[in-house]
Amino acid sequence: MRAAAAPVSPVRPRASARLRWTLWVLLISLVASLLVTLVWLAGRYEASQVQTKLERDTADALSDIRAALTRNVQSLQALHARHRSPAAWDEEATRLLRDHREWLRIEWRDASLAPVNDADTPYRPPPFARLGRGNAQADVAQACAVARRVSGPAYSNSYFLPQPDGLGIEVMELCLPQVSAGELQGYMVATYSLSDILAGLVGPQLTRSQDVSFTEADGTRLAMQGSTRRGNRVFTSQQLLDLPGNTMVLRMDSWRGAPDLFPNVLTALVTTMSIALVAVLVLLNKDARRRLRAEEDLADALAFRKAMEDSLVTGLRARDLEGRITYVNPAFCQMVGFEPEELLGYAMPAPYWPPELADEYQKRQDVRLAGQHAPPREGFESVFMRKDGSRFPVLIIEAPLINHEGVQTGWMSAFLDISEQRRVEELSRASQERLQATARLATVGEMASLLSHELNQPLAAIASYATGSINLLNAVDDADRPGDASERAADIELAMRRIAEQAERAGKVIKSVHDFVRRRDKEREPVAPAKLLDTIMPLVQLQARKLGVRVETRLESGLPAVVCDRTMVEQVLLNLARNAMQAMDHASVREPSLLMEVRRASGPGMAAKGWLEFSVADVGPGIPDDVKQQLFTPFFTTKAEGMGLGLSLCRTVVEQHGGFLAFEPRLPAGTIFRFTLPVDDALN
Ligand code: ADP
């Protein structure tokens, strides 16, 4: 495995394809030429066999002829020696001529070559009938001259002897001198027909499939014997027939058929092997094509993988079990700023480890390579160093590298450069802080608004108690009865206590609102629902009296305590009661009445845990549809003096307790606001 290998140029595959084709063409032409050479060699071998056989046949024919000629000479000698009387000679000569078809005529001549006796072959008409024997005298004389000189048989040159039938035969004279007691007695002359020599003296097996002929040295054919021509390829063998007085060439021609496809076993073998070779070549070619296709598929897969690797933004690195880096992808190189060559093969400490953390990393790697702890699947964070020395945080996800045999060969790690993520987190943290600062400022405003809203009531109550007290004090001056004085003093004291209560309440409200706005959980306490109503009732009554509203409270018997931030829940009840009374006042309802009710809540989800439902009902004008939409929006109000914070505060407080606040129209007129609060578990 190697990353960032030189990109495969498109020229190279084309060049290698050309080379492959050249090699194939070379191989095929080599094989073809080898085959041609083999077939040619086989043919040549066959030809040389034929030639050798022909040479042998020629030599055989030659020795046949020589032996026969020698035997003939002996026959002639015997004829002369044994048959001196002309009659006996005739008889014997005729017998000899009958036995020797090659002889046309035998003559007995005296020492001056004058004829003494003669005999012609019985197989032909007299051979010299046409030419006349005298015309051949020169040839006879020439042969006998040589014979006398060598004291043995001698032959004349051959000559053409015309025949009565219009044809002619090539003949040659044999002259055998007859010497008795060292004196020449005469000659035996025999006339040979050359073609009959070939027909009679050469073994028939030699002439069966080939031509035998006598030619002169210049190639002129004298006589011929043999089969008719077959085939078109001719093999020729020539050997000299060296006779005393005459030299001829014995020539043998052999015909072979056109070069056969399977001239013999060798050629057949060579052809079979060639076919096998070609078949193997075809199979090899097929196999090579299959390999080529597989190679192409592999190249495609590799290109695909490379494209995939190059497009990855995740750094990839593989290490073997010794911790040496065996693979890095381009994204990893880009991340750390090193070239693949600077990383591959390197073991620990890696060049991208910050020196100050190298020890820690080394320990981590030792643990990993020892295979004791599998790396966490979700990855772990680390710090790497770029080549320029700058550090950056990375998220590393490691997995074992398993080869095709299922054996672990190392570790594959994926790296994510999380410096950007860190920067964004830092930014968001800073902006969060800024937001919180802004929120604190907003809180101050919200608190001021809520305080002014919630403190209205206690302040108004204080103001009205104070006014009442002043009125009572003024009345002291006019006091005429002592009993009245003591009654007034008691009233003033009550008014003062109420003022003190409201002042204390105002303090509590300030604290509760403060806690509420800062979203700080206040200690919640179990409170009996009746207590809650009792606490707010003086304030409700104060306003109710002013507006002429009849207030009624209704509590189910045996209600458990609710767990709540008491002051805030009291504020909720106060706000709802005040809204109800104001609504009836604004609509100038004739008999305004307010019903505050507490009972056990029922409904889905309510049964499991105990809940109490508080409701505040009026007989006012109800809430118009357009107002309903924005009822809980802070600062939404339909009143000239309103702040629009009451209901929004109510809902938040109720929801903080886990309950919910809702409203619905009341029949025949008015509105009911309901909210729930959880019951104290301990008491339940
Ligand atoms: P404020 O009382 O300061 O206007 P609230 O949030 O308490 O603010 O009330 C918002 C509006 O809801 C009121 O202005 C009023 O129009 C309407 N509203 C509240 N309670 C009732 C009710 N019982 N009957 C009719 N309208 C109501």
Residues whose N, C-alpha, C, O or C-beta is under 5 A from the ligand:
A	BS01	ADP	N579 A580 A583 G620 G622 I623 L631 F636 T637 T638 K639 G642 M643 G644 L645 G646 L647 S648 T671
